[in-house]
Each structure stands twice: as structure tokens, then as C-alpha cells.
Amino acid sequence: CFVVVVSSTMRKRYSCSDASFIVAFLCVFQPRLISCLSATCDSATENKGENTCDTVTASKSSPKSYDTDDTKAKGEPTDFHSDTCALYLGESSIPNAGVGIYTSIGYEKGDKIGEGELLVPITEWEEDMTTVYSTFYDWLIYDVQWSGTVDQRFYYDSAYEPSLFYPGFGAQINCHMGLNNVHHDEPEINSTGLHRARDPGAGAFTYWHNMPNLATRKIRAGEELFTSYGENWFDDRDMDDIPFSAHYRKADTAVEAAAKSFRHDLWKDKSEDEKADAWNLVLKKEKHPRVLSALPKSHTDIDEATRLGTARFSLGGELSFRTQEWFDANAICMDTLFTKKSTIPQAGRGGFLKRPLTEGSIVMPVPLLQLDRNVFVVPNTYQKISGKAQLLMNYALGHDDSEVFLLPYNALVNFINHGNSAGDNAKANVKLRWSESFNRAELIDLDVKELLESSFGLIMELVALRDLEEGEELFLDYGSQWEEAWEQHMDDWTPLPNSESYQSAEELIHLEKNIRTEEEQQMKPYPENIQTACMFYHTEDTDYDIRPLTADELKEENFEGPANLYRANWTKPNHDCLRYCK
């Protein structure tokens, strides 16, 4: 039973007596993670949705917290919003990178940029890619999804490393390893007051939200925003000529040395051809393709590359900073919404307008990922819920007769709720149409196979159906079929067994300063879905007992070929701190 600390304040190794954090059990079989086993846990079994380890009972659904009526979570926006659009979507300053996000205002290091975004946990695709989805195309979502390592709380319900759909900044923002200026902080978990024992809407939307974007350095107005994808992202895609930060530093050193040499008296009377030959020799001797890509190709650019740095020079120098005139002519404002609790019961959060708009105005661009509909189905590996829809399905556009679903990945667009567009009670005040400025129209006429094999480029626009006021909630007509299905769900819904006592581990962390002792738990037991334990990290000197899995265990875990079970040999202090599974 691997246990995950959900406190972000741990700064030292706690003993049981002073541990002030609550954790959630989850059963794992994964050598790269340490296995925290109690005396009663003899094997590790993983079933998505019901993680068990002999007597351990784990949460039966993804981590959801704050199941209270307190819907004003920390960091939610106030009612004040600037009249100035701060963020734009336009052609990236990186050649052939598609569109990117720009800021029209400056930021200091640590400033929050834009609104916090939602996160949608994905039942693991990566572990099943070769066996379950081997016939699929190279999914576009693999280029924009994120590892669950962005927040360790995502490990609650997964025996493998979880993945996330992170729209907005997580999907649209580009990466330049020499100019990255944004990173993501810790998201919040909030059910907007819905509880699984009484609310049919509980679980219909992701509780992970308000993922903040922070400036990692001073950012100029007009600058494109970049975040680090990690070096592995490029390595996994065989992008061997994309420079990393270390390669830009080496290139900076080379151009600075060349600039200094050309200013020396020895080069004072040299011709331009001789300088070109000397610089070409430097390029020829450089064997690393990433460094070579970072170096200017002409000796005439050495002074400029030295002044700007090779990273900024690679984007065209000062030309990579956009003006407001450029934004007005070539980009679309994407800083139009903020989020808070929806005015629709059971809907969770909604998208609200920051500034008034007139009828026919573009509210925001809506870039789309074209995906095989089977992406939205839980893999066969997870037998108890195999064939059921991923939560991601609730954020996709499509219909029953289509093999392709479209997944919007613009900032905050997925917070916009349904409102019908017909009848006396019509609520819809926006509609979707194909973008006249950015959409790759040729993609629309492709057949399914060709479309799924194509890259990014499908972009729609959200358009105002009437004049809209500041602070007004936006509603989009999802279609009559969706509305009928939702009404049927509301009529047929019954709560899960034992859901009345459900309380999330995240909520307990905020309510209780200390973990309950075993004696206290006898008097006041935790809800059935909560377990407690101390956490220990894997270290290089951890000693393991290793044995091969039996044929039955391999079959149960759906592993092909041999595999081993790793069990840590604990020291006495570790044993003294470990809590029982039951």
C-alpha cells in the first residue's frame, strides 16, 4: 500500500508523534515507487475505482474535496476586472509552432497570469498504449497532456503515473527552453458544495480547478509566454536539434568569444570573407546538433546574438515582441472569462464575462483536438470500469454517429455550461462557428483517417448571440440529445452505497491539524474511504525483497511477460511509524 502525503508543508522527516498530515492509501505495483506495506498486506492489487490491498479500503473515486457549502475557494477572482485584454492568441514567434499565447501587459516575477484553469484526470493511457490502443493514430492529446507529477495528490487513485488534460495554458502555451517565463502552481480541489450522497451533479465535472500560472521572471509587454515541457518531451519525439537551456548558454559563450575576437586588433583589417570563414569553421567544429541550432548561421549576426542572447535572437530579436497594433490585426483576445459557481444547479462552476460585448463579437477562439472517440473510453486493462466513458467525455464535442470527437483546449472555455437556444426559456447567449482567421479549412473536408493523422489547426470561435453584460454567465446550446440524456440522468440517479459518510482526505487536512491516534479512531473513526499512514520515500539505499509474480498474478495484473514484486525491508523506526491498514 503506497501512501501519498497530501500536505505541502512537510519540511522534515516526521515521527508518528508529531506527524500532522493525512494521507490516502492506494495500492500499487510499481518498482519505481516504494511500497509501504503493513503486516496484513501481502500483495498489491489495483483495480481502478476500487483500490484494495487485503483489508485496505481506498476512495472509490477520484480525489474530490471541500464537499461543503463553502464555494468561495482561495484565489477565486474578485468582481473587478480590467478593461484591457491582457492575453492574446496569435501566431507563435517560434517558426512552424502554430499559435501561441502573448501578453499585452508586463509582469514581475511571481505575478499571477490570467485565470486558473481546470484539470481533468485521465485513466491511464500510457501503460496501455502498445497493447490496447496500438491501432490508434498518434493522438494530438499526447502533445498537450501533462503528467500527474504536477501535483502529488493525483496519485491517490492510480497504480500508475496518472496523466492530465490541462487546457488553456497547459495545452496552448509553447515551450522555448531558453526563454521559458511561466510555471504552474498548485491547483485547488473543490466540489462547489455538491456531495455524492445527495447531488446528481457530483462527479459530472472535474473538481480540480484554479491551476495558477505564475511568472518565473520579469516579462515584457508583447512577449510570448513559454513554459517548460521538460527535456524528455523533446527526446521522446526525436527532436534532437531543439536546444535546451544549457545549449543556449554554450552558444552564448561561443558568440561572445567570437565577438570579442573580431574586435581585437588582429582582426581589424580582416575582410568579411575571412571573418565568414572563421565563423564557418566554428560551426563546422560544433558537433552537438542542439548547440549548432542555437548558433547564428552568419558571422554578421554575431554582435546582435551577443547583445540579445542566442535564445532571443533565435526568434528574431526585438521583432518577437508584439505591439498592440499587431494584436489588433493578427490575434484574438483570450482573456475574456473568469469562473465562479454557476447559476445552474448541479452544474459546478461556470464561465462569466469579464467585459461587455456586443452582438456578433468574438468571445474567444476555441482551438480543437480531433480525436478518435475511443480515446474517451476507459481501457480494457481496468476490468471493473472497462468500456465506460472517461470524465474527459464531458468536455468533448461530438455525436453518436461520429468516429471523431473534438476536444476544446482554450483557456476556460470548458467552464461554459449548457443553455438551450429554443423556446420561451432559451438561455444560450453564445454559439460556435468555424474561425475565419485561424482555422485550417482544408482539414474539414478530410475523411476520418486523414483527419486523425493530421496535426493541429482546427479552430472555432465563440460568438455572442446578443449584447452581453459584464459579469454575465455564458451558456452554449449542447444540443437536444445532450439535454435529454442529462435529464434522464437526473431522474434515474441514486447515490452510491455508503456515500453519506464520504469525506475527502483533502477536506480532513484543512479541518484537522493532527492525525487521529488509534485510540481516537476507535472513539471517532474516520469515514470508510479514509486511511492514514506515515509516508516514506524511495532512496538509493532502500533494500528490497524481490520475487517473480506467479502466472495468476501476471494474469490478474494484465502484464505480458515476467514481472517482479518489490517489497521494502523496513527499519524499526519505519515500522514504529507505520499505521495499520485496518
PATIMI-691524 format. One record per residue (C-alpha): residue in one letter; x, y, z. Coordinates in pm, whole numbers, plus 50000, padded with zeros to 5 digits. Layout:
N
aXYZ;...
//
This chain:
582
c500005000050000;f501705031549880;v500705062250074;v500725097249942;v501285127650158;v498795154650077;s500345181450292;s502545206650117;t504095218550443;m506285188450518;r509835200850555;k511425172750757;r511025136150831;y508225133751084;s507825107551351;c504385093551428;s504085115151736;d504425148051551;a503015139051210;s500405164751122;f499245153050786;i496635129550647;v497245106450359;a495175084150138;f496095047750076;l496415034449735;c497635000549625;v500444999749378;f502574975749192;q505364996549058;p509094991449129;r509965027949084;l507745037149381;i508415024749729;s505825000149860;c504615009350208;l503294976150331;s501644967650660;a501774933550815;t498354924650675;c499124935050316;d500534905050137;s500024915449779;a499314945849572;t496194946549362;e494984975149150;n491504980049017;k490675014748900;g487895028749112;e488245002749390;n491865001349503;t492214974049760;c495024957349947;d493544929650159;t491914949350439;v492574983650291;t489595002950160;a490565032349946;s488505060349800;k486145047349532;s486515077049308;s488995103549215;p490085127249493;k487385152849549;s487385176849833;y485645205450005;d482275187749987;t480835217050177;d478765247550103;d481845269650109;t482235276449738;k484465307049765;a487795289149735;k491075307249782;g492335325149478;e488945328549307;p488685361149116;t487025391749258;d484295410849077;f486825436148946;h488325430348603;s490455452848387;d489065468148070;t492315458347898;c492715424347734;a495895410147884;l496265377747685;y496045371247312;l496145340747088;g498195345746772;e500815330146550;s503745319146764;s507095336546741;i508595301446712;p508625292446341;n506175264646249;a504865261646606;g501295271746522;v499605296246758;g500885308247093;i499835329447391;y501055365447421;t500715391047697;s499905427247625;i500975438547972;g504155433748173;y504575410948474;e507045408948759;k508455376148883;g505835357749089;d502835376048941;k499765355448856;i498995354848484;g495435350048365;e492805328848539;g493295294748697;e492395265348473;l490675231848533;l492445198048521;v490805165748407;p492385133348536;i492755106448270;t492545069248338;e495975057948225;w496555055647852;e500325053847858;e500535019748024;d498125005547764;m499345022947453;t501084993147294;t498534966447386;v495134983047396;y495335012547160;s498025000246923;t495765006246621;f495195042946706;y496895071746537;d499395094646703;w496925112946921;l497245150346939;i496365148947307;y499745132947379;d501355165747280;v499325185747531;q498625162247821;w500605165148144;s501985140648395;g500265137348732;t503535148348888;v502275184248865;d500555176249196;q501265145249406;r497615143349513;f496795129049169;y498425096749281;y495535088949520;d493615066849283;s496175053349042;a498595024549049;y500485040148759;e501645075248693;p498425094248613;s498055118348327;l496015150148296;f494225170648038;y495245206148120;p493615230347871;g494405267047835;f497955274247947;g498645237047975;a497765230047612;q498185262547417;i501365276647566;n504535268447376;c507955259347511;h511235276747438;m513925261647658;g515935293647653;l513075317947722;n510565299947945;n508795325148166;v505745307748318;h505275278748555;h502225262848713;d501505262649085;e499275240049297;p495605236749190;e492595235549419;i490055207749472;n486515220049523;s483105204349458;t481245237649479;g479215223249765;l477975192049583;h478095159049771;r477875124349623;a475195113849874;r472655140049766;d473665156449437;p473265140649090;g475775165648954;a478585153549183;g481275137548971;a479935150948640;f482675176948627;t486265177848746;y486825191249098;w490405201249014;h490465237848923;n492185271548964;m495535259048840;p497515291648865;n500095303948616;l502975323848766;a505715344648607;t509165329448665;r510945361648566;k510175397048457;i508045395748142;r507795424147891;a504535435947737;g504205419947393;e506235389247486;e505105353947404;l504595331947708;f506535299447734;t506635271147985;s508985241548016;y507735208647874;g510785191148015;e513675177847811;n512075143347786;w509185157747587;f511585166147303;d513665134647344;d510585112447320;r509675128846990;d513215126146846;m513555164046827;d517315161446853;d518065196246719;i515935216246964;p518305234647202;f517855232247579;s518875259547821;a522395245147859;h522875245847483;y521845282347463;r524355290247737;k527095272847543;a526055291347227;d526135324347419;t529685317047525;a530685309447165;v529235341347016;e530645362747296;a534095348147230;a533745353946856;a532535389646904;k535475396747132;s537925381446881;f536555401546588;r537015433546788;h540675425346854;d543385443846663;l544395411346490;w541045411346307;k540845448646246;d541985446545885;k540465412545804;s537935410745522;e534315399845569;d535095368045376;e537885359345622;k535535365345918;a532885343745750;d535415315745700;a536465317846065;w532865315846188;n532015287645948;l534935268546096;v533385272946442;l530095259346308;k531825230246140;k533665220446457;e530505221146670;k529315185246679;h526285188446907;p523155194046693;r521325212846970;v524185237547018;l524555241146643;s520865250346614;a521335277646874;l524255294346693;p523675321746433;k524435309546083;s526175341245966;h529085359646120;t527245392246052;d524715382646324;i527285376546597;d527065411246751;e523265410246757;a523205375046903;t525685386147169;r523565416447261;l520255397747276;g521445363147373;t521145334247130;a517755323647271;r516055356947195;f517985360246869;s516545326846754;l513075342846748;g514105373646556;g515185395546845;e513055426146911;l510635415746637;s509435387446861;f507855413147094;r504415421446955;t502795455746960;q499165463447040;e498695471446673;w499905436446588;f497465421446840;d494565441446697;a495355430046342;n496605394346391;a495385379946721;i492245372546923;c491715381647288;m491555350547505;d491295369347835;t487515372847837;l486235349548112;f486515343048484;t484985314348678;k482835310448985;k479905288749095;s477395285148813;t473885299048840;i472655264948719;p472015239649000;q474245208548988;a476485223548719;g479505231848936;r481395261748803;g480535284448515;g482235308948282;f481435345848332;l482245375448113;k484925399948225;r483905427847989;p480735436747796;l480475425447434;t478165434747150;e476115410146945;g478265392146689;s481525398446874;i484065370546907;v484075360047273;m487155338247238;p488905314347000;v488245277247055;p491105255546922;l490215218646898;l491945184946916;q490505159846669;l490495126046847;d489285090746789;r486175085947002;n487765055347165;v490195078847341;f487275087747566;v486685051847679;v488405035847980;p490955009747858;n490324972447883;t493014969448148;y490614983148409;q488134954548401;k485624967948655;i485045000048462;s486304990048118;g484225004747838;k482855033148047;a483425069047950;q486365089148071;l485435120848260;l487065137847962;m483975128447758;n482005155647938;y484245182047782;a484195169647419;l482085179447117;g480585151846905;h477585129546838;d476735092546825;d477275088746451;s480765103546450;e484035084646488;v485795117446568;f485275138646876;l486585174046910;l488135184747240;p488305222447309;y491555232847473;n491325270447505;a491525286947846;l488295284948049;v486085275347753;n485305242247925;f483585260648211;i480745272247982;n477555253448068;h474545242847863;g471605265247786;n469045256847519;s468545280947233;a464855274847162;g461585281347342;d460475306347599;n463205295847843;a466085298947598;k469335306247784;a472035302547517;n473855335447461;v476855322947260;k477335299446966;l480215281746794;r481365287646437;w484495279546241;s487155306246280;e487515328645978;s491055338646076;f492945308446211;n491115276446115;r492825253045867;a489735249545649;e491265221445444;l491035198245746;i487215199445750;d486905181245417;l489255152545506;d487995117445573;v488295103045923;k491655085945874;e493235116345713;l491825139645977;l493085118746267;e496515116946107;s496635154946068;s498215179346309;f496765208946496;g494755235046312;l491015230946376;i489855263046542;m486335275446610;e485145308046763;l482655315147036;v480385343246918;a477915364647115;l474265358847013;r473235392047165;d474725420847359;l476365406747672;e476955424448000;e479995423448224;g479645395448481;e477045376448277;e477305338648274;l477755323347928;f475615294647802;l476145273247492;d473495250047347;y474935214847379;g472085200547170;s468765183547245;q470355148947270;w472675160347548;e469825177847730;e467635146647718;a470505124947845;w471175148948136;e467515150048234;q467405111948224;h470475110548448;m468825134248696;d465685112648703;d467495079048737;w470255089548977;t470695072149310;p473625077549550;l476455052649579;p476355028649878;n477815043550198;s478235077250027;e476595095450316;s479735091450526;y482105101550248;q484675127750337;s487705135650127;a491245133750262;e491855168650128;e488985182350336;l490235165050651;i493635181250608;h492035215250631;l489735206150919;e492145187551145;k495635197851249;n496735163351363;i496155127951257;r493945108251499;t495645082151712;e494475046051701;e492655051352032;e490975082651900;q489955064151587;q488195038251799;m486125065851958;k485795086451640;p486635065451334;y487425080551000;p484945075350714;e485315042050536;n487105057850240;i489885073050455;q493065055750572;t496105070650745;a499795062850742;c503215078650752;m504995083250423;f508485071650331;y510255079950010;h512275056149799;t516005061649844;e519045047449669;d519925025349966;t516425010650010;d516694972950047;y514044952149869;d512834916549879;i512134907649518;r510204877849388;p508744870049045;l504984872649003;t503164839848964;a501234831748647;d497954840148823;e499324873348945;l500574882248596;k497144874348455;e495394894548723;e497654924648666;n497344920648287;f501134920048249;e502754903647948;g505984885348022;p507804882548355;a507474908748628;n508654912048987;l507024921749315;y509124946149516;r508734948249894;a510834971250103;n512664958950411;w511774984250676;t513884996350961;k512454996351313;p511785034151314;n509785029850995;h507785001051140;d507065021051455;c505655049551247;l503615028751005;r499875027751069;y497844996351030;c495784991350716;k492734984150931;
//
